[in-house]
């Protein structure tokens, strides 16, 4: 099975259909050069400070020779305004998450990643791996996206995916011929379901591959990234009601109860 590809003008129902079947899909032409530059410019000071592990330990989950920056809602208005609540992301989250989370969903992880020369392949994993209460294959818990700020190629570490693996039982392992790299031009976005096996590819080139990962989870699950600590009050006050909701700052039924008077300083 290959990774399906759709154009930016594809109908939402078409994209959802191929995503449901393959567990992953690439959409081209969604992020223009000016917006990609704005993201890189905003995050450049943080990327410059990011720690790079030169002596990579192959037993560690995260490969070395990679820069990682989180807290993008606070650090990058360009990501927040252009990517976080992008219409295509909302349509796919509505299709795959709302059936299991009728009162809404939330951002699960935000991160910018630069995969550098010499980075090894990441261990294949499922985005929903923290929620071990549910047996594999799990119901839809997470929808993930990777925005290509630069070109994703086989030699510079394009994301590894195993199409169809979101339906596999836990004991089923991927054969080498079933692992495919999501090559895509800059400005594209890769979506995958939380149950799809995936990982960063090895970078055998001399280029740094730059992507922004945004994942979304059911509104009643614990977020992997703690937005309540990453987003300070002054930044929260700048966010639109929609972004605040997606960031998890609204109650889900009775979950997330708080007294505003107690939060005042």
C-alpha positions in Angstrom: 0.0 0.0 0.0 1.3 3.5 -0.9 0.8 6.9 0.8 -2.1 8.6 -1.0 -1.6 12.1 -2.3 -4.3 14.8 -2.7 -4.1 18.4 -4.0 -5.0 21.4 -2.0 -8.4 21.7 -3.7 -9.4 18.1 -2.9 -12.8 17.7 -1.2 -12.7 17.1 2.5 -14.7 13.9 2.1 -12.2 12.6 -0.4 -9.3 13.3 1.9 -11.1 11.7 4.9 -11.8 8.6 2.8 -8.2 7.9 1.8 -7.0 8.7 5.3 -9.4 6.2 6.8 -8.2 3.5 4.3 -4.4 4.1 4.4 -4.1 5.7 7.8 -2.0 8.5 6.2 -2.3 11.0 3.4 -0.1 13.8 1.9 -1.8 17.1 0.7 0.3 19.3 -1.4 0.3 23.1 -1.8 -1.3 24.2 1.5 1.4 26.4 2.9 2.9 29.3 0.9 6.6 30.4 0.9 5.8 33.6 2.8 4.2 31.7 5.7 6.9 29.1 5.8 9.5 32.0 6.1 7.5 33.6 8.9 7.5 30.4 10.9 11.2 29.9 10.5 12.0 33.6 11.3 9.8 33.4 14.5 11.4 30.2 15.7 15.0 30.9 14.7 16.0 32.3 18.1 14.6 29.2 19.8 16.1 26.8 17.3 19.4 28.4 17.8 19.2 27.6 21.5 17.9 24.0 21.0 20.3 21.3 22.3 21.6 19.0 19.7 22.8 15.6 20.8 26.0 14.8 18.8 26.8 11.5 20.4 23.6 9.7 19.6 22.4 6.8 21.8 20.5 4.4 19.5 18.5 3.1 22.5 16.9 6.5 23.0 13.5 7.3 21.5 14.6 10.6 20.0 17.5 10.5 17.5 20.4 12.8 17.9 21.5 15.4 15.3 18.0 17.0 15.6 16.8 20.3 16.9 13.4 20.3 18.7 11.3 23.3 19.8 7.9 23.0 21.6 5.4 25.5 23.0 4.6 26.8 19.5 1.3 28.4 20.5 3.4 30.8 22.6 6.5 31.0 20.4 5.0 31.3 16.9 2.0 33.3 16.0 2.5 32.2 12.4 2.0 28.6 13.5 -1.0 29.5 15.6 -2.7 31.6 13.0 -1.9 29.6 9.9 -1.6 25.9 11.0 -3.2 25.2 14.4 -6.8 25.7 13.3 -6.3 25.2 9.5 -9.6 24.3 7.8 -8.3 21.0 6.6 -7.1 20.0 10.0 -10.4 20.9 11.5 -12.3 18.9 8.9 -10.2 15.8 9.5 -10.4 16.2 13.3 -14.2 16.6 13.0 -14.4 13.4 11.0 -12.1 11.2 13.1 -12.2 12.6 16.6 -15.7 14.0 17.2 -17.4 10.6 17.0 -15.4 9.6 20.1 -15.3 13.1 21.7 -18.6 14.8 21.1 -17.8 18.0 23.0 -14.6 18.7 21.1 -10.9 17.9 20.7 -7.6 19.6 21.6 -4.1 20.1 20.4 -1.9 17.2 21.8 1.6 18.2 20.7 3.2 21.2 19.0 6.8 21.0 17.9 9.2 22.3 15.2 11.8 19.7 14.2 15.0 20.1 12.2 16.5 16.8 11.3 20.2 17.2 10.6 22.8 15.3 8.6 23.6 12.0 10.3 20.3 11.6 12.1 19.3 7.9 12.4 15.9 6.5 11.7 13.5 6.8 14.6 11.9 3.7 16.0 8.5 3.0 14.5 5.7 3.9 17.0 2.1 4.9 17.3 1.1 8.4 18.3 -1.4 7.0 20.7 1.1 4.8 22.5 0.6 6.5 25.9 -3.0 5.3 26.1 -2.4 1.7 26.9 -5.8 1.2 28.5 -7.2 0.7 25.0 -6.1 -2.5 23.2 -4.5 -2.3 19.7 -6.0 -1.5 17.2 -7.5 1.3 19.2 -10.4 3.6 18.4 -9.4 6.9 16.8 -7.8 8.9 19.7 -5.4 11.2 17.8 -5.0 12.9 14.4 -1.5 14.0 13.6 0.0 16.4 11.0 3.5 17.2 9.8 3.9 20.4 7.8 6.8 20.5 5.4 8.5 23.8 5.9 11.3 22.5 3.7 11.3 19.7 1.1 10.9 16.2 2.6 13.1 13.7 0.6 14.2 10.1 1.2 17.8 11.2 1.7 17.0 14.1 4.2 14.8 12.1 6.6 11.3 12.2 5.2 8.8 10.6 7.7 8.6 6.8 7.7 5.1 5.4 7.6 3.4 2.0 7.4 0.2 2.5 5.5 -2.6 0.4 6.8 -1.0 -0.3 10.1 -3.7 1.6 12.0 -5.8 -1.6 11.6 -3.1 -4.1 12.7 -3.2 -6.2 15.9 -0.5 -5.4 18.4 1.7 -8.4 17.5 1.9 -7.5 13.8 5.3 -6.1 12.9 6.1 -4.1 9.8 8.2 -5.8 7.1 10.9 -3.6 5.4 8.9 -3.4 2.1 5.8 -2.1 4.0 7.7 1.0 5.3 7.4 4.0 3.0 8.8 7.5 3.2 6.5 10.5 2.9 8.4 12.5 0.3 6.7 15.8 -0.3 7.5 19.3 -1.5 7.8 22.3 0.8 4.3 23.6 1.7 2.7 20.2 1.9 1.3 18.5 4.9 1.2 14.9 5.9 -1.7 13.6 8.0 -1.8 10.3 9.8 -4.1 8.6 12.3 -2.8 7.9 15.8 -2.7 4.2 15.2 -0.4 4.4 12.2 3.1 3.2 12.7 5.6 6.0 11.8 8.9 7.6 12.7 11.4 10.2 11.5 13.5 8.9 8.6 17.3 8.8 8.5 19.1 11.9 7.1 21.9 10.8 4.9 22.1 14.1 3.1 23.9 17.3 4.0 20.6 19.2 4.4 18.5 20.0 7.5 14.9 18.9 7.0 12.4 21.2 8.7 8.9 20.3 9.7 6.2 21.4 12.2 4.2 18.6 13.9 0.8 19.4 15.3 -1.3 16.5 16.8 -4.8 16.6 18.1 -6.5 14.3 20.7 -9.9 13.6 22.1 -11.1 16.3 24.5 -11.2 14.0 27.5 -7.7 12.7 27.2 -4.6 14.1 28.9 -2.6 16.2 26.5 1.0 15.1 25.9 2.2 18.7 25.9 1.2 20.7 28.9 -0.4 23.8 27.3 -1.4 25.2 30.7 2.3 25.6 31.6 3.5 26.5 28.1 1.0 29.3 27.5 1.4 32.2 29.9 -1.6 34.4 30.8 -0.5 37.3 28.7 -0.2 35.1 25.6 -3.5 33.4 26.4 -5.3 36.8 26.5 -4.1 37.4 22.8 -5.6 34.1 21.5 -8.9 33.8 19.7 -11.7 31.9 21.4 -11.2 29.1 18.8 -7.5 28.8 19.5 -8.1 28.8 23.3 -10.6 26.0 22.9 -8.3 23.9 20.8 -5.5 24.6 23.2 -7.6 23.0 26.0 -8.6 26.1 27.9 -12.4 25.3 27.9 -14.1 22.7 30.0 -15.0 19.4 28.4 -18.4 18.6 30.0 -17.4 18.7 33.7 -13.7 18.1 33.1 -11.4 21.0 33.6 -13.5 22.7 36.3 -11.9 25.9 37.7 -12.9 29.0 39.6 -11.7 32.2 37.7 -11.6 34.2 40.9 -9.1 31.8 42.4 -6.9 32.1 39.3 -6.6 35.9 39.6 -3.3 37.3 40.9 
